[in-house]
Amino acid sequence: MIERISTWEQALADYLASVADAEFTWGELDCALFAANAVLAMTGHDIAAPFRGKYSTAAGSARALKRYGAGTLEATFDTLLPVKPIGYARRGDVVMHDGGVGVCVGSHALFVGREGEREGLVRVPRAEWVRAWGVGE
């Protein structure tokens, strides 16, 4: 099981601050790598190692999920982290909304994307999540 490091809260805060205004980029900072990088910051464990550097487009991402993962983003995360009830997701856990994954920060989760004209992290309320995975339980 993946365990969180003792300083995970600061590591997560530092990581989120570093990408707060970053643009979504396939293969660099897409939803999957955003969530995986948060897991890496909190645990030191790179759950995205098999995928890094393997794609740079949406089509390439889909191919990578089929080749190196379990076929879909959801199924792949099911193999990487334990599924948990959405109501039990805590800060730092990975959650899914609208086909993408993000990071729980309490009653909301952060996802990399666009909000109006601004690129960066966007907030999505818990009521809109459809799946959750535990990190370091």
PyMOL commands that place a pseudoatom at each C-alpha (Angstrom):
pseudoatom trace, name=CA, resn=MET, resi=1, chain=A, elem=C, hetatm=0, pos=[0.000, 0.000, 0.000]
pseudoatom trace, name=CA, resn=ILE, resi=2, chain=A, elem=C, hetatm=0, pos=[1.154, 3.526, -0.760]
pseudoatom trace, name=CA, resn=GLU, resi=3, chain=A, elem=C, hetatm=0, pos=[1.742, 5.626, 2.361]
pseudoatom trace, name=CA, resn=ARG, resi=4, chain=A, elem=C, hetatm=0, pos=[1.760, 9.394, 2.684]
pseudoatom trace, name=CA, resn=ILE, resi=5, chain=A, elem=C, hetatm=0, pos=[4.980, 10.997, 3.863]
pseudoatom trace, name=CA, resn=SER, resi=6, chain=A, elem=C, hetatm=0, pos=[4.938, 12.829, 7.195]
pseudoatom trace, name=CA, resn=THR, resi=7, chain=A, elem=C, hetatm=0, pos=[5.038, 16.227, 5.466]
pseudoatom trace, name=CA, resn=TRP, resi=8, chain=A, elem=C, hetatm=0, pos=[2.361, 15.351, 2.883]
pseudoatom trace, name=CA, resn=GLU, resi=9, chain=A, elem=C, hetatm=0, pos=[0.146, 18.347, 3.682]
pseudoatom trace, name=CA, resn=GLN, resi=10, chain=A, elem=C, hetatm=0, pos=[2.891, 20.864, 2.902]
pseudoatom trace, name=CA, resn=ALA, resi=11, chain=A, elem=C, hetatm=0, pos=[4.070, 18.833, -0.095]
pseudoatom trace, name=CA, resn=LEU, resi=12, chain=A, elem=C, hetatm=0, pos=[0.539, 18.819, -1.529]
pseudoatom trace, name=CA, resn=ALA, resi=13, chain=A, elem=C, hetatm=0, pos=[0.078, 22.542, -0.874]
pseudoatom trace, name=CA, resn=ASP, resi=14, chain=A, elem=C, hetatm=0, pos=[3.418, 23.313, -2.549]
pseudoatom trace, name=CA, resn=TYR, resi=15, chain=A, elem=C, hetatm=0, pos=[2.556, 21.181, -5.579]
pseudoatom trace, name=CA, resn=LEU, resi=16, chain=A, elem=C, hetatm=0, pos=[-0.907, 22.726, -5.985]
pseudoatom trace, name=CA, resn=ALA, resi=17, chain=A, elem=C, hetatm=0, pos=[0.556, 26.237, -5.709]
pseudoatom trace, name=CA, resn=SER, resi=18, chain=A, elem=C, hetatm=0, pos=[3.156, 25.404, -8.360]
pseudoatom trace, name=CA, resn=VAL, resi=19, chain=A, elem=C, hetatm=0, pos=[0.476, 24.495, -10.933]
pseudoatom trace, name=CA, resn=ALA, resi=20, chain=A, elem=C, hetatm=0, pos=[-2.293, 26.892, -9.884]
pseudoatom trace, name=CA, resn=ASP, resi=21, chain=A, elem=C, hetatm=0, pos=[-2.128, 28.833, -13.165]
pseudoatom trace, name=CA, resn=ALA, resi=22, chain=A, elem=C, hetatm=0, pos=[-0.661, 26.141, -15.407]
pseudoatom trace, name=CA, resn=GLU, resi=23, chain=A, elem=C, hetatm=0, pos=[-2.259, 25.252, -18.711]
pseudoatom trace, name=CA, resn=PHE, resi=24, chain=A, elem=C, hetatm=0, pos=[-3.635, 21.802, -19.510]
pseudoatom trace, name=CA, resn=THR, resi=25, chain=A, elem=C, hetatm=0, pos=[-1.098, 20.065, -21.759]
pseudoatom trace, name=CA, resn=TRP, resi=26, chain=A, elem=C, hetatm=0, pos=[-1.425, 16.449, -22.918]
pseudoatom trace, name=CA, resn=GLY, resi=27, chain=A, elem=C, hetatm=0, pos=[1.441, 14.336, -21.602]
pseudoatom trace, name=CA, resn=GLU, resi=28, chain=A, elem=C, hetatm=0, pos=[2.761, 17.079, -19.328]
pseudoatom trace, name=CA, resn=LEU, resi=29, chain=A, elem=C, hetatm=0, pos=[-0.086, 18.438, -17.227]
pseudoatom trace, name=CA, resn=ASP, resi=30, chain=A, elem=C, hetatm=0, pos=[-3.303, 16.697, -18.183]
pseudoatom trace, name=CA, resn=CYS, resi=31, chain=A, elem=C, hetatm=0, pos=[-5.791, 15.472, -15.607]
pseudoatom trace, name=CA, resn=ALA, resi=32, chain=A, elem=C, hetatm=0, pos=[-4.132, 12.095, -15.084]
pseudoatom trace, name=CA, resn=LEU, resi=33, chain=A, elem=C, hetatm=0, pos=[-0.638, 13.509, -14.642]
pseudoatom trace, name=CA, resn=PHE, resi=34, chain=A, elem=C, hetatm=0, pos=[-1.954, 16.318, -12.434]
pseudoatom trace, name=CA, resn=ALA, resi=35, chain=A, elem=C, hetatm=0, pos=[-3.497, 13.763, -10.062]
pseudoatom trace, name=CA, resn=ALA, resi=36, chain=A, elem=C, hetatm=0, pos=[-0.497, 11.423, -10.297]
pseudoatom trace, name=CA, resn=ASN, resi=37, chain=A, elem=C, hetatm=0, pos=[1.887, 14.305, -9.557]
pseudoatom trace, name=CA, resn=ALA, resi=38, chain=A, elem=C, hetatm=0, pos=[-0.144, 15.114, -6.440]
pseudoatom trace, name=CA, resn=VAL, resi=39, chain=A, elem=C, hetatm=0, pos=[0.165, 11.469, -5.366]
pseudoatom trace, name=CA, resn=LEU, resi=40, chain=A, elem=C, hetatm=0, pos=[3.906, 11.653, -6.051]
pseudoatom trace, name=CA, resn=ALA, resi=41, chain=A, elem=C, hetatm=0, pos=[4.250, 14.806, -3.946]
pseudoatom trace, name=CA, resn=MET, resi=42, chain=A, elem=C, hetatm=0, pos=[2.373, 13.237, -1.016]
pseudoatom trace, name=CA, resn=THR, resi=43, chain=A, elem=C, hetatm=0, pos=[3.905, 9.756, -1.142]
pseudoatom trace, name=CA, resn=GLY, resi=44, chain=A, elem=C, hetatm=0, pos=[7.100, 9.759, -3.203]
pseudoatom trace, name=CA, resn=HIS, resi=45, chain=A, elem=C, hetatm=0, pos=[5.491, 6.997, -5.309]
pseudoatom trace, name=CA, resn=ASP, resi=46, chain=A, elem=C, hetatm=0, pos=[5.037, 7.674, -9.043]
pseudoatom trace, name=CA, resn=ILE, resi=47, chain=A, elem=C, hetatm=0, pos=[1.861, 5.889, -10.107]
pseudoatom trace, name=CA, resn=ALA, resi=48, chain=A, elem=C, hetatm=0, pos=[2.208, 7.412, -13.600]
pseudoatom trace, name=CA, resn=ALA, resi=49, chain=A, elem=C, hetatm=0, pos=[5.718, 6.080, -14.304]
pseudoatom trace, name=CA, resn=PRO, resi=50, chain=A, elem=C, hetatm=0, pos=[4.504, 3.665, -17.030]
pseudoatom trace, name=CA, resn=PHE, resi=51, chain=A, elem=C, hetatm=0, pos=[2.780, 6.539, -18.874]
pseudoatom trace, name=CA, resn=ARG, resi=52, chain=A, elem=C, hetatm=0, pos=[5.248, 9.412, -18.590]
pseudoatom trace, name=CA, resn=GLY, resi=53, chain=A, elem=C, hetatm=0, pos=[6.723, 10.448, -21.907]
pseudoatom trace, name=CA, resn=LYS, resi=54, chain=A, elem=C, hetatm=0, pos=[4.523, 8.021, -23.827]
pseudoatom trace, name=CA, resn=TYR, resi=55, chain=A, elem=C, hetatm=0, pos=[1.973, 10.481, -25.298]
pseudoatom trace, name=CA, resn=SER, resi=56, chain=A, elem=C, hetatm=0, pos=[1.440, 14.142, -26.199]
pseudoatom trace, name=CA, resn=THR, resi=57, chain=A, elem=C, hetatm=0, pos=[-2.093, 14.202, -27.653]
pseudoatom trace, name=CA, resn=ALA, resi=58, chain=A, elem=C, hetatm=0, pos=[-5.608, 13.134, -26.650]
pseudoatom trace, name=CA, resn=ALA, resi=59, chain=A, elem=C, hetatm=0, pos=[-5.413, 10.194, -29.062]
pseudoatom trace, name=CA, resn=GLY, resi=60, chain=A, elem=C, hetatm=0, pos=[-2.004, 9.256, -27.673]
pseudoatom trace, name=CA, resn=SER, resi=61, chain=A, elem=C, hetatm=0, pos=[-3.406, 9.366, -24.159]
pseudoatom trace, name=CA, resn=ALA, resi=62, chain=A, elem=C, hetatm=0, pos=[-6.167, 6.942, -25.136]
pseudoatom trace, name=CA, resn=ARG, resi=63, chain=A, elem=C, hetatm=0, pos=[-3.620, 4.620, -26.742]
pseudoatom trace, name=CA, resn=ALA, resi=64, chain=A, elem=C, hetatm=0, pos=[-1.381, 4.796, -23.643]
pseudoatom trace, name=CA, resn=LEU, resi=65, chain=A, elem=C, hetatm=0, pos=[-4.323, 3.898, -21.396]
pseudoatom trace, name=CA, resn=LYS, resi=66, chain=A, elem=C, hetatm=0, pos=[-4.968, 0.827, -23.547]
pseudoatom trace, name=CA, resn=ARG, resi=67, chain=A, elem=C, hetatm=0, pos=[-1.309, -0.146, -23.870]
pseudoatom trace, name=CA, resn=TYR, resi=68, chain=A, elem=C, hetatm=0, pos=[0.031, 0.588, -20.380]
pseudoatom trace, name=CA, resn=GLY, resi=69, chain=A, elem=C, hetatm=0, pos=[-3.133, 0.840, -18.288]
pseudoatom trace, name=CA, resn=ALA, resi=70, chain=A, elem=C, hetatm=0, pos=[-6.467, -0.928, -17.962]
pseudoatom trace, name=CA, resn=GLY, resi=71, chain=A, elem=C, hetatm=0, pos=[-8.116, 0.582, -21.036]
pseudoatom trace, name=CA, resn=THR, resi=72, chain=A, elem=C, hetatm=0, pos=[-9.838, 3.646, -19.575]
pseudoatom trace, name=CA, resn=LEU, resi=73, chain=A, elem=C, hetatm=0, pos=[-8.837, 6.345, -17.131]
pseudoatom trace, name=CA, resn=GLU, resi=74, chain=A, elem=C, hetatm=0, pos=[-11.291, 5.070, -14.507]
pseudoatom trace, name=CA, resn=ALA, resi=75, chain=A, elem=C, hetatm=0, pos=[-10.269, 1.424, -14.888]
pseudoatom trace, name=CA, resn=THR, resi=76, chain=A, elem=C, hetatm=0, pos=[-6.594, 2.379, -14.787]
pseudoatom trace, name=CA, resn=PHE, resi=77, chain=A, elem=C, hetatm=0, pos=[-6.995, 4.353, -11.552]
pseudoatom trace, name=CA, resn=ASP, resi=78, chain=A, elem=C, hetatm=0, pos=[-8.965, 1.382, -10.168]
pseudoatom trace, name=CA, resn=THR, resi=79, chain=A, elem=C, hetatm=0, pos=[-5.761, -0.657, -10.576]
pseudoatom trace, name=CA, resn=LEU, resi=80, chain=A, elem=C, hetatm=0, pos=[-3.510, 2.033, -9.079]
pseudoatom trace, name=CA, resn=LEU, resi=81, chain=A, elem=C, hetatm=0, pos=[-5.397, 3.155, -5.969]
pseudoatom trace, name=CA, resn=PRO, resi=82, chain=A, elem=C, hetatm=0, pos=[-8.131, 1.683, -3.751]
pseudoatom trace, name=CA, resn=VAL, resi=83, chain=A, elem=C, hetatm=0, pos=[-11.667, 2.811, -4.599]
pseudoatom trace, name=CA, resn=LYS, resi=84, chain=A, elem=C, hetatm=0, pos=[-13.504, 4.458, -1.717]
pseudoatom trace, name=CA, resn=PRO, resi=85, chain=A, elem=C, hetatm=0, pos=[-16.962, 5.982, -1.209]
pseudoatom trace, name=CA, resn=ILE, resi=86, chain=A, elem=C, hetatm=0, pos=[-17.083, 9.596, -2.401]
pseudoatom trace, name=CA, resn=GLY, resi=87, chain=A, elem=C, hetatm=0, pos=[-18.367, 10.702, 0.995]
pseudoatom trace, name=CA, resn=TYR, resi=88, chain=A, elem=C, hetatm=0, pos=[-15.175, 9.393, 2.613]
pseudoatom trace, name=CA, resn=ALA, resi=89, chain=A, elem=C, hetatm=0, pos=[-12.745, 11.114, 0.267]
pseudoatom trace, name=CA, resn=ARG, resi=90, chain=A, elem=C, hetatm=0, pos=[-10.306, 13.253, 2.216]
pseudoatom trace, name=CA, resn=ARG, resi=91, chain=A, elem=C, hetatm=0, pos=[-7.816, 15.918, 1.265]
pseudoatom trace, name=CA, resn=GLY, resi=92, chain=A, elem=C, hetatm=0, pos=[-5.295, 14.504, -1.175]
pseudoatom trace, name=CA, resn=ASP, resi=93, chain=A, elem=C, hetatm=0, pos=[-7.446, 11.644, -2.452]
pseudoatom trace, name=CA, resn=VAL, resi=94, chain=A, elem=C, hetatm=0, pos=[-8.040, 11.355, -6.201]
pseudoatom trace, name=CA, resn=VAL, resi=95, chain=A, elem=C, hetatm=0, pos=[-11.567, 11.889, -7.516]
pseudoatom trace, name=CA, resn=MET, resi=96, chain=A, elem=C, hetatm=0, pos=[-13.332, 11.732, -10.884]
pseudoatom trace, name=CA, resn=HIS, resi=97, chain=A, elem=C, hetatm=0, pos=[-15.684, 14.230, -12.516]
pseudoatom trace, name=CA, resn=ASP, resi=98, chain=A, elem=C, hetatm=0, pos=[-16.850, 14.493, -16.119]
pseudoatom trace, name=CA, resn=GLY, resi=99, chain=A, elem=C, hetatm=0, pos=[-14.341, 11.886, -17.350]
pseudoatom trace, name=CA, resn=GLY, resi=100, chain=A, elem=C, hetatm=0, pos=[-11.311, 13.507, -15.717]
pseudoatom trace, name=CA, resn=VAL, resi=101, chain=A, elem=C, hetatm=0, pos=[-9.489, 13.079, -12.443]
pseudoatom trace, name=CA, resn=GLY, resi=102, chain=A, elem=C, hetatm=0, pos=[-8.571, 15.669, -9.854]
pseudoatom trace, name=CA, resn=VAL, resi=103, chain=A, elem=C, hetatm=0, pos=[-7.501, 16.034, -6.234]
pseudoatom trace, name=CA, resn=CYS, resi=104, chain=A, elem=C, hetatm=0, pos=[-9.805, 16.371, -3.228]
pseudoatom trace, name=CA, resn=VAL, resi=105, chain=A, elem=C, hetatm=0, pos=[-9.144, 19.465, -1.127]
pseudoatom trace, name=CA, resn=GLY, resi=106, chain=A, elem=C, hetatm=0, pos=[-12.134, 19.114, 1.204]
pseudoatom trace, name=CA, resn=SER, resi=107, chain=A, elem=C, hetatm=0, pos=[-15.657, 19.833, 0.034]
pseudoatom trace, name=CA, resn=HIS, resi=108, chain=A, elem=C, hetatm=0, pos=[-14.258, 20.574, -3.429]
pseudoatom trace, name=CA, resn=ALA, resi=109, chain=A, elem=C, hetatm=0, pos=[-11.680, 19.016, -5.726]
pseudoatom trace, name=CA, resn=LEU, resi=110, chain=A, elem=C, hetatm=0, pos=[-9.191, 20.715, -7.993]
pseudoatom trace, name=CA, resn=PHE, resi=111, chain=A, elem=C, hetatm=0, pos=[-8.940, 19.790, -11.653]
pseudoatom trace, name=CA, resn=VAL, resi=112, chain=A, elem=C, hetatm=0, pos=[-6.586, 21.198, -14.271]
pseudoatom trace, name=CA, resn=GLY, resi=113, chain=A, elem=C, hetatm=0, pos=[-8.550, 22.988, -16.961]
pseudoatom trace, name=CA, resn=ARG, resi=114, chain=A, elem=C, hetatm=0, pos=[-10.208, 26.233, -17.980]
pseudoatom trace, name=CA, resn=GLU, resi=115, chain=A, elem=C, hetatm=0, pos=[-12.657, 28.448, -16.133]
pseudoatom trace, name=CA, resn=GLY, resi=116, chain=A, elem=C, hetatm=0, pos=[-13.842, 31.235, -18.416]
pseudoatom trace, name=CA, resn=GLU, resi=117, chain=A, elem=C, hetatm=0, pos=[-10.701, 32.756, -19.911]
pseudoatom trace, name=CA, resn=ARG, resi=118, chain=A, elem=C, hetatm=0, pos=[-8.420, 31.531, -17.096]
pseudoatom trace, name=CA, resn=GLU, resi=119, chain=A, elem=C, hetatm=0, pos=[-6.329, 28.379, -17.440]
pseudoatom trace, name=CA, resn=GLY, resi=120, chain=A, elem=C, hetatm=0, pos=[-5.240, 26.527, -14.331]
pseudoatom trace, name=CA, resn=LEU, resi=121, chain=A, elem=C, hetatm=0, pos=[-6.884, 24.739, -11.465]
pseudoatom trace, name=CA, resn=VAL, resi=122, chain=A, elem=C, hetatm=0, pos=[-10.668, 24.756, -11.283]
pseudoatom trace, name=CA, resn=ARG, resi=123, chain=A, elem=C, hetatm=0, pos=[-12.838, 23.785, -8.324]
pseudoatom trace, name=CA, resn=VAL, resi=124, chain=A, elem=C, hetatm=0, pos=[-15.596, 21.167, -8.566]
pseudoatom trace, name=CA, resn=PRO, resi=125, chain=A, elem=C, hetatm=0, pos=[-17.927, 20.488, -5.613]
pseudoatom trace, name=CA, resn=ARG, resi=126, chain=A, elem=C, hetatm=0, pos=[-18.123, 17.020, -4.059]
pseudoatom trace, name=CA, resn=ALA, resi=127, chain=A, elem=C, hetatm=0, pos=[-21.731, 16.590, -5.226]
pseudoatom trace, name=CA, resn=GLU, resi=128, chain=A, elem=C, hetatm=0, pos=[-20.445, 16.419, -8.819]
pseudoatom trace, name=CA, resn=TRP, resi=129, chain=A, elem=C, hetatm=0, pos=[-17.818, 13.700, -8.302]
pseudoatom trace, name=CA, resn=VAL, resi=130, chain=A, elem=C, hetatm=0, pos=[-18.576, 10.211, -9.598]
pseudoatom trace, name=CA, resn=ARG, resi=131, chain=A, elem=C, hetatm=0, pos=[-15.694, 8.172, -8.114]
pseudoatom trace, name=CA, resn=ALA, resi=132, chain=A, elem=C, hetatm=0, pos=[-12.977, 8.456, -5.490]
pseudoatom trace, name=CA, resn=TRP, resi=133, chain=A, elem=C, hetatm=0, pos=[-9.713, 6.670, -4.778]
pseudoatom trace, name=CA, resn=GLY, resi=134, chain=A, elem=C, hetatm=0, pos=[-7.794, 6.699, -1.510]
pseudoatom trace, name=CA, resn=VAL, resi=135, chain=A, elem=C, hetatm=0, pos=[-4.181, 7.805, -1.343]
pseudoatom trace, name=CA, resn=GLY, resi=136, chain=A, elem=C, hetatm=0, pos=[-2.207, 6.407, 1.575]
pseudoatom trace, name=CA, resn=GLU, resi=137, chain=A, elem=C, hetatm=0, pos=[-5.003, 5.113, 3.736]
for i in range(1, 137): cmd.bond("trace and resi %d" % i, "trace and resi %d" % (i + 1))
show_as sticks, trace
zoom trace
